[in-house]
Every structure is written in structure tokens, then in C-alpha cells.
Amino acid sequence: MSLGTTVTTPDSPSGTPCWVELSAPDTSAARAFYGALFGWEFHVKGDPVGGDGRYTIAVRDGVQAAGIYQASPGQPTGWSVHLRVAGAANTAQWVEHLGGAVRLGPVDIPERGTVLHAVDPSGAPVVFWQPPPGWAFGAQLPGMFSGADLNTHDGFAADEFYCKLFGFTNEQIGGDGIDYAEWRIGHEPVLYRCVIDDGSSAVPPHWLIYFEADPLLGTDALAETARGLGGGVLAEPYDTPFGRTALLTDPDGALFAVIDHSRPVDLGAGRAEVDDPHDD
């Protein structure tokens, strides 16, 4: 995925990732882990989205990288991606027209625009966001967002929904029996979709968020750092055509991936950025 060094949402087309967010059971522990792993600094502000009435903005080199908030009792935890929309109210109508379901919103949040929580027809939760003017989101730099995969059991439903909603073109880039698609705006890759093939529906559809590894450190060092900080390594670092990657968890079990795009290896077709650990 190549979106430049930063994504400034007013200039980005609808469907572009414009934020990533962690719902955490313990925000203090999350700040300690990700701050040490990615070099993030944190600004905490009042916000009703958090179970404790607070919202944390992670910043690296003066650029906003991610949000963290405390999950309310019974609320799902983990990383989510926000996709930019020009109008949240109109998007809500299209979500339902295309077979998705609105779960919350549109809701106006002071200084943060309007959010819409939904479930797509393949069963994956997704957040659509109409960001405020001037909103900037760091990407493609060390410790910042690098890409996102939708892992789902129903690739056709996902392709139909997002491609019609955002006008994406859909290119199958998987091989050797792997159903892996690249969604593009024009010739530019925006998101990826991978079909989970575990022979059951036990693993729910989910988004996997990638963060860029500092090439001076590398994916292997980040994986070892994550392990030392109390996180886990579900997929040990390995080479892919996109770069050297690893699938990690934080101490609370939230999944995420790291990738060093400076180290691509031509292995032929059929490899996703990270093989989903639930894909047998």
C-alpha cells in the first residue's frame, strides 16, 4: 500500500484509511507497550468515546499516528481502521442499501468529525469517518500506519460492498489457491482483502492493521522487542514480496502486524503481506 508519507484526509478520496484506533482494556498498559515499541508519545484529552471519559492520541515526530481509548464493559477490544467518507449520513444510507448494517451513528464528535459504525455484508465491523477539516494522519513512516487487510470468509460479499460503495477496482493478486485481492483507486492500492480458509466459521471476520517497521531496526528486532514487553509473536518474521513481516499481539492480545517495506523479496504470486494465523 502506498499513500505517501502522510495522509491528509481532506485531500484523500473516499475509502482511504484515515485513522486507526485501539480499544483497550487498560490504556496505561497500552501506552507503555506501544510507546516503547514504536516510539510514540501521547496526548490525553477528554472524550466520551472512552469508558473512562478520555481519549489518547499517539504521536510520533509531531505527526498523529493512532488513537487509544478504554473499552467499556462488554465492548470488543482490538485495533480498527477508519475509512474516510465525504458524508456520513449519506454513507449510512448506502451501507444499508448495499446489504450492510449500521450499528451506531452517524455521531458528531467535537473536533473529530462524524463517525459511523457498521458491519459489512461479510460480517466484518468497520468504521466510516467524516473527518474534520485539516485532519492529518501519519502513514508509511516508521511506527505509523502502513496498510490494512480485511480477513473474511466471504470475499465476494466484501468485494461487492466496498467496490460499489467507494468505486474501487478489484484485482486478484493471490495464487496457489489463496484468495487475496487488492482494492484500488485508479492504479493506487488502497486496501486488501483475504479470504480466511480455516474450514469453519470459528474465526470472525476482522481487519488486520500493519505498522511500518523502522528499517534501521527491522522487523526481527521489533518482534523481539514486542516479546520482551509482554506481547506475543504469532507469526515469526519472514520475507514476502511486500517486505519482511511479522504478526504480533500486545499484552492484552490485540492483533497487529509490522512490516519493513525496504526488504521485499520476490517469492512469486500468492503471498499476502502476513499469512493470517487462523488460516489453515
N, C-alpha and C positions, 0 to 999 in steps of 0.2 A: 504494500500500500504506500503510495507516495502522494502526500498532500502538502509538501513543502515543510519549512521549518516551524511555522506556526499556522494555526487555523484561526482566522478572524471571521467569526460566523456571519456578520452582515454581508461579506463578500463571497461567501461559500454557498453553493447550491443546496436546495432541499435534499435531504437524505444523507448529507455529510455528517459524520460523527462530530459533535460539538462539545462533548463533555463526557467524563467517566466519573463514576461515583461509587463509593464503598459504603454499604450499610453494615455496620459492625456492632457486635455485642459489647465491645469495650473499646471506645475511641482512644483512650490513653494508650492502651497496648498497641493499637493500630498505628498511632502516630510514632511510637517508639520503633516499631518494626520497619515501617516504610521510610521513615526519616533516615534510619541507619542504612537501609538497603539502597535507596535512590537519591539520598542527599536532599530530601525535601525539607523545607521549612514550613511552618504552619501559622495561619491566621484564623482565630476562632471568633465567630460572631453569633449573635442571637438569630435564631431561625426556627420556626415552628415545625419544620420537617424532622428535626431530631427528637428522639424520645426524651432527651434532657433539655430541649429547647435551644440547642446550639448546633452550629454547622461549621466544619473545619475546611478551609481552603488550603490545599497543598501547593506550594510554590517552589520552583527551582530556577535560579538565576533570574529572579524577578518576573517569571512567567508562570501563570496559573497552570497546574498540571492535573489536578483531580480534586474531588470533594469527598469528605468523610463525615458520616453522621451516625449517631447511635440508633440502633434499631429499637423500635417499640416492642413490647411483649407480643409474641406471636407473629411478628413481621419477618419475612425472609431476609437473610443476610447474604452478603457477597457483592461482587462487582457487577455494575450495569453500565450500558452505553446509552447515551442520549443522542438521538438523531435530529438534526435541525429541520424545522418546518417554518414556512413563512406565515402560516396562520393556524394556530392550534384548534380553533373552533371548526374550521373547515376540514382539518385533518381528522378530527373526531368523527365527522360525518362519513368521510371516505374510509376510515378504518372499519366502521360497521358495514358500509356498502360492500366492501371487499371481503367480508367474512370474518373480520377480527372482532374483538370485544373491548370496549372502553371500561377500565377498572376504576379510574379516578381522573377527574378533571373534565375540561381544562381548568387549571387553578393558577391564578395570578400570584406570584411571589415577589414581594418588594425587592427591587434591584436585581432580580434573577429571571425576569421574564415570565412566561407562561408554560406550564408543564402539563403533559397528558400521559397518563399511564395506561397501557393497553396490553392485550395479549394477541399475538398474530394468529392466523388460522392454523399454523403448525403447532401452536401451543406454547410458544416462547414469549415470555414477558419482554416488553420493550417500552422505552420512554421516548416520547416525541417532545421536542422542546422548541419553543419560540423564544430565542434568547433576547436580552435587552440590547439596545444599540451599543456598539463599541466593545462587545464581549470578545475576549481573546482566549484561545485555548492552545496550550503548547502541544506540539506533536513533532515526531521524527527527530527529536533531540534526546540525548541521554537522560534516562529517568522519566521520560514523558511517553504519552500515548503513541503507539506505533501501528495498531490495526485491531480489527475485531472479526472473529468468526462466529457465525450463528451455527450452532450444532443442533440438529433437529432430526426427527425420524421421518419427516415428510418434506423432502426437498422440493417437490412440485408445488405444494401449497405455499411454501415460503417464497419460492421464486415468483409465483403468480402475484402474491400480495405485494411484495416490496418493489418488484419491477413495474407493476401498474401504479402503485402509489407514488413512486419517485421517478418513473421513466428510466430506470436502469436498463442497460443491456446485460444479458446473462451469457457468460462464456464458461463452458465446461472445461476445466483445466486438470481434472483428476484423470487418473489412468490406473490400469491394473485392478479394475473393479472398484475404485474409490470414486464416490460421487461427491466431487468437490468443485464448486462453482465460484467464479469471480463476478461480482456485480460492478458495473462500470457506469460512469457518466462520461459520455463521449468515449475517449480512449483511456480515461483515467480510472484505475481501480479504486473503489471506494470501500467495499465490504466483501466478505467471503462467506460462503455457506457450505457446510459439510454435513452429509447425512450420517447419523450415528447408526452403525450396523452392529449392534450387540446381540441381535436375535430376540430382544424383548423391549418392552417399553418402561423398564425399571428406571432408566436414566432419563430425567426430564429434559426437554429442550432448554438450551442455555446459551448465553453469549460468553465467549472466551476473549478476554481483553489482553492485548500484548503491550508491553512496555519496552522501550528501546534500551538495550544494554550499552553502556559506555565502552567503545571499542578499546580503550586503554586498559579496561579491566577484563572485559569479555564475559560471555555467558557462564562459563565454568566457575569463575570467581564469584559471580552473583549467586549462583546456585549454592555454593558452599557458604557464602555469607548468610543467605536465607536460612539454611540449615542451622548455622550457628546461632541465629537469632530466635530459634524456636519454631521456624517454619518447616515445610516439608518439600521434598523433590519427588514429584510423581512421575516425571519423565526426565531422566538424566540428560544432560546436554548432548546434542547430536547435530550433525550437519544436514541442511536442507538446501534446496535451490534458492530459498529466500534469505538464508543466513543461519547461523548457529543458534539453536533454540533450546529452551528447557521449560517444562511445565512445573509450576511451584504452587505452594499453598502458604498462607500466612499462619500465625499461631492459632487463629480461630477457624482454620480450614477453608478460607476463601481461596478459590482457584484464580490464578492469573498466569500469564506466560511472559517470558523475557526473550528477546531476540537481538542478535548482533547482525544487522544488515550489511556490515562491512565484510562478512565472511560467508558469502553464498557459495554453494558447491553444486555443480551440475550433476544431479543424480538421475536425470530424466524425469518424465511426467509421472504424476500420481502421488506426490507428497504434499500434504498440507503443511502450513507453517509449523504446526505442532500436531502430532498424532494424538487424538483425544484418548485419554487413558481408559475411557469406558467403551472404546471401540475395539471389539474383539475380532 
